[in-house]
Amino acid sequence: MITRILLVLLIALSGAFVSRASQRDHLTAQEVDLVKEAQILDKRIDVFIKAAERRLMVINGSAAANAKQLKKDSERWGELPTGSRAELVLDIARILDEAITNIDDVSARDEHNPLIPKALRKLAQAVNSIMGQLKPLSTEAKSEADIANLELLNEDAQSILEAAGKLPPEVVDKKAKKGNK
């Protein structure tokens, strides 16, 4: 009886290990390196935004239209990520979740950091664009994976937009603008 319980437990644990091992990374190795290099919050958010946009390009099939830019970016960013539509949508959701975590981490250490609103505004603007482009997908989604991943993405997007909506109005430095003219 005990050996049978141990055998069942061993099989269950090995199944959990296999499913974790087969879980795909939401960032490519080169994107991970770019995130590590970007130590300043708003620059790191830029990396997350670009990583999400690269997946969006694959989903929308717009890679050919952006071939010139992709060639220019290929050395730094690598090849476009691959995967099913559901996997790429999940990647975007995880990227947004990681961006949220990065903003939260900086906020926990220094809630008055001026880069927090800047990064959050950039992220919110990107989320509006991403969600606008993915809106047609939500009506086409048929598989459970597509629907679940789109819902997860929508939850992350709503969190970002709600947080950005709570920001005070952006202060424009008139002196800095005059200096640029």
C-alpha positions as CSV (number, residue, x, y, z in Angstrom):
1,M,0.0,0.0,0.0
2,I,2.8,2.4,0.9
3,T,4.7,1.6,-2.2
4,R,1.6,2.3,-4.3
5,I,1.1,5.7,-2.6
6,L,4.8,6.5,-3.2
7,L,4.5,5.4,-6.8
8,V,1.4,7.6,-7.4
9,L,3.1,10.5,-5.7
10,L,6.3,10.0,-7.8
11,I,4.2,10.0,-11.0
12,A,2.4,13.2,-10.0
13,L,5.6,15.0,-9.1
14,S,7.3,13.9,-12.3
15,G,4.3,15.2,-14.3
16,A,4.5,18.5,-12.6
17,F,8.2,18.7,-13.3
18,V,7.7,17.8,-17.0
19,S,5.0,20.5,-17.4
20,R,7.3,23.1,-15.8
21,A,10.2,22.1,-17.9
22,S,8.1,22.4,-21.1
23,Q,6.8,25.9,-20.2
24,R,8.1,28.4,-22.7
25,D,10.0,31.5,-21.7
26,H,8.1,34.7,-22.5
27,L,11.3,36.5,-23.5
28,T,14.1,35.3,-25.9
29,A,17.6,35.0,-24.5
30,Q,18.6,38.3,-26.3
31,E,15.6,40.1,-24.8
32,V,16.5,38.9,-21.3
33,D,20.0,40.3,-21.9
34,L,18.5,43.6,-23.0
35,V,16.3,43.7,-19.9
36,K,19.4,43.1,-17.7
37,E,21.3,45.8,-19.5
38,A,18.5,48.4,-19.0
39,Q,19.0,49.3,-15.4
40,I,17.0,52.5,-15.5
41,L,13.2,51.9,-15.1
42,D,11.9,53.7,-18.2
43,K,14.6,52.2,-20.4
44,R,13.7,48.7,-19.1
45,I,10.0,49.4,-19.8
46,D,11.0,50.3,-23.4
47,V,12.6,46.9,-23.7
48,F,9.4,45.2,-22.5
49,I,7.3,47.3,-24.9
50,K,9.4,46.4,-27.8
51,A,9.4,42.7,-26.9
52,A,5.6,42.8,-26.7
53,E,5.4,44.6,-30.1
54,R,7.6,42.0,-31.7
55,R,5.2,39.3,-30.7
56,L,2.3,41.4,-32.0
57,M,4.1,41.7,-35.3
58,V,4.2,37.9,-35.6
59,I,0.5,37.6,-34.5
60,N,-0.6,40.2,-37.1
61,G,1.6,38.9,-39.8
62,S,3.2,42.4,-40.2
63,A,6.8,41.2,-40.1
64,A,7.2,41.5,-43.9
65,A,6.0,45.1,-43.8
66,N,8.6,45.8,-41.1
67,A,11.4,43.9,-42.8
68,K,13.7,46.9,-43.0
69,Q,13.4,47.6,-39.2
70,L,13.6,43.9,-38.3
71,K,16.9,43.6,-40.2
72,K,18.2,46.7,-38.5
73,D,17.2,45.3,-35.1
74,S,18.2,41.6,-35.7
75,E,21.7,41.9,-34.3
76,R,20.5,43.4,-31.0
77,W,17.1,41.7,-30.7
78,G,17.6,38.5,-32.6
79,E,15.0,36.7,-34.7
80,L,11.3,37.3,-34.1
81,P,9.9,34.9,-31.5
82,T,7.9,32.0,-32.7
83,G,4.9,30.1,-31.4
84,S,1.2,29.7,-31.8
85,R,-1.1,32.7,-31.5
86,A,-2.1,31.5,-28.0
87,E,1.5,31.2,-26.9
88,L,2.4,34.7,-28.3
89,V,-0.6,36.3,-26.6
90,L,0.5,34.6,-23.3
91,D,4.0,35.9,-23.9
92,I,2.7,39.4,-24.2
93,A,0.6,39.0,-21.0
94,R,3.7,37.7,-19.1
95,I,5.8,40.6,-20.5
96,L,3.2,43.1,-19.3
97,D,3.1,41.3,-15.9
98,E,6.9,41.6,-15.7
99,A,6.8,45.3,-16.5
100,I,4.2,45.8,-13.8
101,T,6.4,43.9,-11.3
102,N,9.4,46.1,-12.3
103,I,7.4,49.3,-11.7
104,D,6.1,47.9,-8.4
105,D,9.6,47.0,-7.3
106,V,10.9,50.5,-8.0
107,S,7.8,52.0,-6.3
108,A,8.4,49.9,-3.2
109,R,12.0,51.2,-2.9
110,D,11.3,54.8,-3.8
111,E,7.6,55.7,-4.4
112,H,8.6,59.3,-5.3
113,N,10.9,58.2,-8.1
114,P,10.1,60.5,-11.1
115,L,10.7,57.6,-13.5
116,I,7.7,55.7,-12.2
117,P,5.0,57.9,-13.8
118,K,7.1,58.3,-16.9
119,A,7.4,54.5,-17.3
120,L,3.8,53.9,-16.4
121,R,2.6,56.4,-19.0
122,K,4.8,54.8,-21.7
123,L,3.5,51.4,-20.7
124,A,-0.2,52.6,-20.7
125,Q,0.3,54.1,-24.2
126,A,1.8,50.8,-25.5
127,V,-1.0,48.8,-23.9
128,N,-3.7,50.9,-25.6
129,S,-2.0,50.3,-29.0
130,I,-1.5,46.5,-28.3
131,M,-5.1,46.0,-27.1
132,G,-6.4,47.9,-30.1
133,Q,-4.5,45.7,-32.5
134,L,-5.6,42.5,-30.6
135,K,-9.2,43.5,-30.4
136,P,-10.1,41.6,-33.6
137,L,-8.5,38.5,-32.1
138,S,-10.9,38.4,-29.2
139,T,-13.8,37.9,-31.5
140,E,-12.0,35.2,-33.5
141,A,-10.7,33.3,-30.5
142,K,-12.1,29.8,-30.4
143,S,-9.7,27.6,-28.4
144,E,-9.7,27.6,-24.7
145,A,-6.0,28.6,-24.7
146,D,-6.7,31.6,-26.9
147,I,-9.6,32.7,-24.7
148,A,-7.8,32.2,-21.4
149,N,-4.6,34.0,-22.6
150,L,-6.6,36.9,-24.0
151,E,-8.4,37.2,-20.7
152,L,-5.1,37.2,-18.8
153,L,-3.7,39.8,-21.2
154,N,-6.8,41.9,-20.7
155,E,-6.4,41.7,-16.9
156,D,-2.8,42.9,-17.1
157,A,-3.8,45.7,-19.5
158,Q,-6.6,46.9,-17.2
159,S,-4.3,46.9,-14.2
160,I,-1.8,49.1,-16.1
161,L,-4.5,51.4,-17.5
162,E,-6.1,51.8,-14.0
163,A,-2.7,52.6,-12.4
164,A,-1.9,55.1,-15.2
165,G,-5.4,56.7,-14.7
166,K,-4.5,57.4,-11.1
167,L,-1.4,59.4,-12.0
168,P,-1.5,63.2,-11.6
169,P,-1.5,65.2,-14.8
170,E,1.9,65.3,-16.5
171,V,3.8,68.4,-15.7
172,V,5.4,69.9,-18.8
173,D,8.6,71.9,-18.1
174,K,8.1,75.1,-20.3
175,K,11.8,76.1,-19.8
176,A,13.0,72.7,-21.1
177,K,10.7,73.1,-24.2
178,K,11.9,76.6,-24.9
179,G,15.5,75.3,-24.8
180,N,14.6,72.8,-27.5
181,K,13.3,75.3,-30.0
